[in-house]
Amino acid sequence: MSKIFDLSGKVALVTGASSGLGTHFARTLSANGAAVALAARRRERLEALVHEFQSAGGKAAAVAMDVMSGESIRAGYTAAEDALGKIDIVINNAGISIVKPALEMPEADWDEVVNTNLRGAWLVAQTAAQRMVEAKRGGRIINIASILGLRTIGQVAPYNAAKAGLLHLTRALAMEWARHGIQVNAISPGYIETEMNAAFWQTAAGKRLIERVPQRRLGQLADLDGPLLLLASDAGAFMTGANIVVDGGHTVNSL
């Protein structure tokens, strides 16, 4: 039964792989047998991860990819396929947020957040689907959304809007591309503890936020492994257009 999550022989591409969730997703995929193409704007930041995966007996490659540029996405995708073979799984993870009140949000900041989180995800998904259709093989596209696509908080209006858009885009692409054997799903993490935000959760403000989560705890990176492997492997073969919420009940509690 454990082999149902095995990714041996599969090739995965992870965008935004140089830090945070992207790095963890890449490690999880590699640990479960996939060859992994690590994509980020600065390729040199990925070399240590490539060495880590290869030292553990895995296959990996680093590629430069800026999701704000269709040309960069296509070039990075080609480089990944040249290094590892045809891509079966795409983790659409690259994203940013800018924290400012909506009344004070400059147009340029709005554009940067929405273009990275929504337009960039669309361009990556489109490129992946075009290559999969051309190769006459199906594949998995997993969009990393957020519970802020389902509920809102203040001072991140463009992020809220982009993640909500990404969820609806997931459903639209799933509907269109199912006939090509391409599954498009999403994962919406809640509050997940990472190295970058660990200090905040020790503050009074951070502790108050944790108290609003029904499980009364933060999510850990490992809490995302099950949903990721479900959608990437044969275990999720009949799933498309789905959104898996991983938030300890936070979204339910806010309805």
FIPALUM-915720 format. One record per residue: y negated, z negated, x negated of N, C-alpha, C in turn. Coordinates in steps of 0.2 Angstrom, whole numbers, padded with zeros to 4 digits, always signed. Layout:
YZXYZXYZX ...
This chain:
+0006+0000-0004+0000+0000+0000-0006+0000-0004 -0006-0003-0010-0012-0004-0014-0014+0003-0017 -0010+0008-0017-0011+0015-0020-0016+0019-0015 -0017+0016-0009-0021+0020-0004-0028+0020-0007 -0030+0015-0011-0037+0015-0014-0037+0018-0021 -0032+0021-0023-0032+0024-0030-0036+0030-0030 -0040+0031-0035-0044+0036-0036-0042+0041-0042 -0036+0040-0045-0034+0043-0051-0034+0051-0049 -0037+0055-0054-0037+0062-0053-0043+0064-0050 -0047+0059-0047-0054+0061-0044-0060+0061-0049 -0065+0064-0047-0071+0064-0051-0077+0062-0047 -0080+0057-0049-0086+0054-0045-0092+0055-0049 -0098+0056-0045-0105+0056-0048-0109+0051-0045 -0112+0047-0049-0116+0041-0046-0123+0042-0049 -0128+0043-0044-0135+0043-0046-0138+0036-0046 -0143+0036-0050-0146+0029-0051-0141+0025-0055 -0137+0027-0059-0132+0023-0062-0134+0019-0068 -0140+0019-0070-0142+0016-0076-0143+0008-0075 -0143+0006-0069-0144-0001-0068-0142-0003-0061 -0142-0010-0059-0141-0013-0053-0134-0010-0049 -0135-0009-0043-0130-0007-0039-0126+0000-0042 -0130+0004-0044-0127+0010-0047-0122+0009-0053 -0124+0005-0057-0120+0003-0063-0113+0000-0060 -0114-0005-0055-0108-0008-0053-0104-0003-0049 -0107+0001-0045-0102+0006-0042-0099+0011-0047 -0102+0013-0052-0099+0017-0057-0093+0013-0060 -0094+0006-0062-0088+0002-0065-0082+0002-0060 -0084+0001-0053-0079+0000-0048-0075+0007-0048 -0078+0012-0048-0074+0019-0047-0070+0020-0053 -0073+0018-0059-0069+0019-0065-0063+0015-0066 -0064+0009-0064-0058+0004-0064-0053+0006-0059 -0054+0010-0054-0049+0012-0049-0047+0019-0051 -0048+0022-0057-0045+0028-0059-0049+0034-0059 -0055+0034-0056-0060+0040-0056-0063+0041-0063 -0064+0048-0064-0068+0050-0070-0075+0049-0067 -0080+0047-0071-0086+0045-0068-0092+0049-0072 -0096+0053-0068-0102+0055-0071-0108+0051-0069 -0111+0048-0074-0117+0043-0073-0123+0047-0074 -0127+0047-0068-0133+0051-0068-0139+0046-0067 -0144+0048-0071-0151+0044-0071-0156+0049-0074 -0162+0047-0073-0168+0051-0077-0167+0051-0084 -0165+0045-0087-0165+0044-0094-0158+0044-0096 -0155+0049-0099-0148+0050-0101-0146+0045-0106 -0151+0043-0111-0149+0038-0116-0147+0031-0114 -0150+0029-0108-0148+0023-0105-0141+0022-0103 -0138+0028-0102-0131+0028-0099-0126+0028-0105 -0127+0029-0111-0122+0030-0116-0118+0024-0117 -0121+0018-0117-0117+0012-0117-0112+0011-0112 -0113+0013-0106-0108+0013-0101-0103+0018-0102 -0105+0024-0104-0100+0029-0106-0095+0026-0111 -0097+0023-0116-0093+0020-0121-0089+0015-0118 -0092+0011-0114-0088+0005-0111-0082+0008-0107 -0083+0013-0103-0078+0016-0099-0072+0019-0103 -0075+0023-0108-0070+0026-0112-0066+0021-0116 -0069+0016-0118-0065+0011-0122-0060+0008-0118 -0061+0008-0111-0056+0005-0107-0051+0010-0105 -0051+0016-0108-0046+0021-0106-0048+0026-0101 -0054+0025-0098-0057+0030-0093-0060+0036-0096 -0062+0040-0091-0066+0046-0093-0073+0046-0090 -0078+0047-0094-0085+0047-0091-0090+0051-0095 -0095+0053-0092-0100+0057-0095-0107+0055-0093 -0112+0056-0097-0119+0054-0095-0123+0061-0094 -0127+0061-0088-0130+0067-0087-0138+0065-0085 -0142+0069-0087-0149+0068-0085-0150+0071-0078 -0153+0067-0073-0154+0069-0066-0160+0066-0063 -0165+0069-0061-0171+0066-0058-0170+0069-0051 -0169+0064-0046-0168+0066-0039-0174+0069-0036 -0180+0068-0039-0186+0071-0036-0187+0079-0037 -0182+0081-0041-0182+0088-0043-0176+0092-0041 -0176+0097-0037-0170+0100-0035-0167+0104-0041 -0171+0107-0046-0169+0110-0052-0165+0105-0056 -0168+0099-0057-0165+0094-0061-0158+0092-0058 -0157+0091-0052-0151+0089-0048-0146+0095-0050 -0148+0101-0049-0143+0106-0050-0140+0107-0057 -0145+0106-0061-0143+0106-0069-0139+0100-0070 -0140+0094-0068-0136+0088-0069-0129+0089-0066 -0129+0092-0060-0123+0092-0057-0118+0097-0061 -0121+0103-0063-0117+0107-0067-0115+0104-0074 -0119+0100-0077-0117+0097-0083-0111+0092-0082 -0112+0088-0076-0106+0084-0074-0100+0087-0073 -0100+0093-0070-0094+0097-0069-0091+0100-0075 -0096+0102-0079-0093+0105-0086-0090+0100-0090 -0092+0094-0089-0089+0088-0093-0083+0085-0090 -0082+0085-0084-0077+0081-0081-0073+0085-0076 -0075+0091-0073-0072+0095-0068-0075+0094-0062 -0073+0098-0057-0076+0098-0050-0076+0091-0047 -0082+0089-0044-0084+0083-0042-0081+0082-0034 -0077+0076-0034-0074+0075-0027-0078+0070-0023 -0082+0065-0027-0085+0060-0024-0092+0059-0026 -0097+0059-0022-0104+0058-0024-0107+0051-0021 -0109+0047-0025-0113+0041-0023-0120+0042-0023 -0123+0042-0018-0130+0044-0017-0134+0038-0017 -0136+0035-0023-0138+0028-0024-0145+0028-0027 -0148+0033-0030-0155+0032-0033-0160+0030-0028 -0164+0026-0029-0169+0023-0025-0174+0019-0028 -0180+0018-0025-0185+0014-0027-0189+0011-0021 -0193+0005-0023-0197+0002-0017-0203+0000-0021 -0209+0001-0017-0215-0001-0019-0218-0006-0014 -0220-0012-0016-0221-0018-0011-0229-0018-0010 -0232-0016-0004-0239-0016-0003-0239-0016+0005 -0245-0020+0007-0246-0019+0014-0247-0012+0017 -0245-0011+0023-0246-0004+0025-0253-0001+0026 -0257-0006+0027-0265-0004+0027-0267-0002+0020 -0264-0004+0015-0266-0003+0008-0262+0002+0005 -0257+0005+0008-0252+0009+0004-0255+0016+0003 -0256+0018-0003-0259+0024-0005-0254+0030-0003 -0257+0035-0002-0252+0041+0000-0247+0043-0006 -0250+0042-0012-0245+0044-0017-0239+0039-0018 -0240+0033-0016-0235+0028-0016-0230+0029-0010 -0233+0031-0004-0228+0033+0001-0224+0039-0001 -0227+0044-0004-0223+0050-0005-0218+0048-0011 -0219+0044-0016-0214+0043-0021-0208+0039-0018 -0209+0034-0013-0204+0031-0011-0200+0035-0006 -0203+0038-0001-0199+0043+0003-0196+0049+0000 -0199+0052-0005-0196+0057-0008-0190+0055-0012 -0191+0049-0015-0185+0047-0019-0179+0045-0015 -0180+0041-0010-0175+0038-0006-0172+0042+0000 -0176+0047+0002-0174+0051+0007-0173+0059+0005 -0179+0062+0003-0179+0069+0001-0174+0069-0005 -0174+0065-0010-0169+0065-0016-0162+0065-0013 -0160+0060-0009-0154+0059-0006-0151+0066-0003 -0156+0069+0001-0154+0075+0004-0153+0080-0001 -0157+0081-0006-0156+0086-0011-0149+0085-0015 -0148+0079-0016-0141+0078-0020-0135+0080-0015 -0136+0077-0009-0130+0079-0004-0130+0086-0003 -0135+0090-0002-0135+0097-0001-0132+0101-0007 -0134+0099-0013-0131+0102-0019-0123+0101-0019 -0121+0094-0018-0114+0093-0018-0110+0097-0013 -0113+0097-0007-0110+0101-0002-0109+0108-0003 -0114+0111-0006-0114+0118-0008-0109+0119-0013 -0108+0115-0018-0103+0116-0023-0096+0115-0020 -0095+0110-0016-0089+0109-0013-0087+0115-0008 -0091+0117-0004-0090+0123+0000-0088+0129-0004 -0092+0130-0010-0090+0136-0014-0084+0135-0017 -0082+0129-0019-0075+0128-0022-0069+0128-0017 -0071+0128-0011-0066+0128-0005-0062+0122-0006 -0066+0116-0007-0062+0110-0007-0067+0104-0003 -0064+0100+0000-0068+0094+0003-0071+0089-0002 -0073+0084+0001-0076+0079-0004-0079+0073+0000 -0081+0068-0003-0084+0062+0000-0092+0062-0003 -0096+0061+0002-0103+0059+0000-0105+0052+0003 -0106+0047-0001-0108+0041+0001-0115+0039+0000 -0119+0038+0005-0126+0037+0004-0127+0029+0004 -0131+0027+0000-0132+0020-0001-0139+0018+0003 -0138+0016+0009-0144+0014+0013-0146+0007+0012 -0147+0004+0018-0150-0003+0017-0150-0006+0024 -0149-0013+0025-0150-0016+0032-0158-0015+0034 -0162-0013+0029-0169-0011+0031-0170-0005+0035 -0164-0001+0035-0164+0005+0039-0162+0003+0047 -0160-0003+0048-0158-0006+0054-0163-0011+0057 -0167-0015+0052-0172-0020+0054-0177-0019+0049 -0183-0022+0050-0188-0021+0046-0191-0028+0043 -0194-0027+0037-0198-0033+0034-0205-0030+0032 -0209-0034+0031-0216-0032+0029-0217-0030+0022 -0222-0026+0021-0225-0023+0015-0220-0018+0011 -0215-0015+0015-0211-0010+0012-0210-0005+0017 -0215-0003+0021-0215+0002+0026-0211+0009+0024 -0213+0012+0019-0210+0018+0017-0203+0017+0015 -0201+0012+0013-0194+0010+0011-0190+0009+0018 -0193+0006+0022-0190+0005+0029-0188+0012+0032 -0194+0016+0032-0193+0022+0035-0188+0027+0032 -0188+0027+0025-0184+0031+0022-0176+0029+0023 -0175+0023+0023-0168+0021+0024-0166+0022+0031 -0170+0021+0036-0168+0023+0043-0167+0030+0043 -0171+0034+0040-0170+0042+0040-0164+0043+0037 -0162+0040+0031-0156+0041+0028-0149+0040+0032 -0150+0035+0036-0144+0034+0041-0143+0039+0046 -0149+0042+0048-0148+0047+0053-0146+0054+0050 -0149+0055+0044-0147+0060+0040-0139+0060+0039 -0137+0054+0037-0129+0054+0036-0125+0056+0042 -0128+0054+0048-0124+0057+0054-0125+0064+0055 -0131+0067+0054-0132+0074+0055-0128+0078+0050 -0127+0076+0044-0123+0080+0039-0116+0079+0040 -0114+0073+0042-0107+0072+0044-0105+0077+0049 -0109+0078+0054-0107+0082+0060-0107+0090+0058 -0112+0092+0053-0112+0099+0051-0106+0100+0046 -0105+0096+0042-0100+0097+0036-0093+0095+0037 -0091+0092+0043-0084+0090+0044-0080+0096+0044 -0082+0102+0046-0077+0108+0046-0076+0110+0039 -0080+0108+0034-0078+0110+0027-0074+0105+0024 -0072+0100+0027-0068+0094+0024-0072+0090+0020 -0079+0089+0022-0084+0085+0018-0085+0079+0023 -0084+0073+0020-0085+0067+0024-0092+0064+0021 -0096+0062+0026-0103+0059+0024-0103+0052+0027 -0104+0047+0023-0104+0040+0026-0109+0037+0022 -0111+0031+0025-0116+0026+0022-0114+0019+0021 -0116+0016+0016-0116+0009+0016-0123+0006+0016 -0123+0000+0020-0130-0003+0020-0129-0010+0018 -0131-0011+0012-0131-0018+0009-0136-0023+0012 -0135-0029+0012-0140-0034+0014-0142-0037+0008 -0144-0043+0007-0146-0047+0001-0140-0047-0004 -0141-0044-0009-0136-0044-0014-0139-0046-0021 -0135-0051-0023-0138-0054-0030-0136-0050-0036 -0142-0048-0040-0141-0045-0046-0144-0048-0051 -0144-0046-0057-0147-0049-0063-0155-0048-0062 -0157-0043-0059-0164-0042-0058-0167-0046-0053 -0164-0049-0048-0167-0053-0043-0164-0060-0043 -0160-0062-0048-0157-0068-0047-0162-0074-0047 -0167-0073-0051-0172-0079-0052-0176-0080-0045 -0177-0074-0041-0180-0075-0035-0177-0080-0030 -0170-0079-0030-0166-0083-0025-0166-0090-0027 -0168-0092-0032-0169-0099-0034-0175-0102-0032 -0180-0098-0030-0187-0100-0027-0186-0103-0020 -0191-0106-0018-0192-0109-0011-0191-0103-0006 -0195-0098-0007-0195-0092-0003-0188-0089-0003 -0185-0088-0008-0178-0085-0009-0173-0089-0005 -0174-0096-0005-0169-0100-0002-0170-0100+0006 -0176-0099+0008-0178-0098+0015-0174-0092+0018 -0174-0086+0014-0171-0080+0016-0164-0081+0016 -0161-0084+0012-0154-0086+0012-0152-0089+0018 -0156-0094+0020-0154-0098+0026-0154-0094+0033 -0157-0088+0032-0157-0084+0038-0150-0079+0039 -0146-0080+0033-0140-0076+0033-0135-0080+0037 -0131-0078+0042-0126-0082+0045-0121-0085+0041 -0119-0082+0035-0114-0084+0031-0117-0089+0026 -0124-0090+0026-0128-0095+0022-0126-0094+0014 -0126-0087+0013-0125-0086+0005-0127-0079+0004 -0129-0077-0002-0130-0070-0004-0124-0066-0005 -0125-0060-0004-0119-0055-0006-0119-0055-0014 -0113-0054-0016-0111-0052-0023-0110-0045-0024 -0111-0043-0030-0109-0035-0031-0102-0034-0029 -0097-0038-0030-0090-0037-0028-0089-0036-0021 -0094-0039-0017-0093-0038-0010-0094-0031-0007 -0096-0027-0012-0097-0020-0010-0091-0016-0012 -0087-0018-0016-0081-0014-0019-0077-0012-0013 -0075-0016-0008-0070-0014-0003-0073-0008+0001 -0079-0009+0004-0082-0003+0007-0083+0003+0003 -0085+0002-0003-0085+0008-0007-0078+0012-0008 -0073+0008-0010-0067+0011-0011-0064+0014-0004 -0065+0010+0001-0063+0013+0008-0066+0020+0009 -0072+0021+0008-0075+0027+0009-0074+0033+0004 -0072+0031-0002-0071+0035-0008-0064+0038-0008 -0059+0034-0005-0052+0035-0006-0049+0038+0001 -0042+0039+0000-0038+0041+0006-0038+0036+0011 -0040+0030+0010-0040+0025+0015-0045+0026+0021 -0050+0030+0019-0055+0032+0024-0055+0039+0026 -0049+0042+0026-0048+0049+0027-0051+0051+0034 -0051+0047+0039-0053+0049+0046-0060+0046+0047 -0064+0045+0042-0070+0042+0043-0076+0047+0041 -0080+0048+0045-0086+0052+0044-0092+0050+0048 -0098+0050+0046-0104+0048+0050-0104+0041+0051 -0100+0037+0047-0100+0029+0048-0105+0026+0044 -0107+0020+0046-0112+0016+0041-0108+0009+0041 -0107+0007+0035-0103+0000+0034-0109-0005+0032 -0110-0010+0036-0115-0015+0035-0112-0021+0031 -0115-0022+0025-0112-0028+0021-0118-0033+0020 -0118-0037+0025-0124-0042+0025-0123-0049+0027 -0117-0051+0027-0115-0058+0029-0117-0060+0036 -0118-0054+0041-0120-0056+0048-0128-0056+0049 -0132-0054+0043-0139-0054+0044-0142-0050+0049 -0140-0044+0050-0142-0039+0054-0140-0041+0062 -0134-0044+0063-0132-0046+0069-0137-0052+0071 -0139-0056+0067-0143-0062+0068-0150-0060+0070 -0152-0054+0068-0159-0052+0069-0160-0048+0075 -0154-0047+0079-0155-0042+0085-0158-0046+0091 
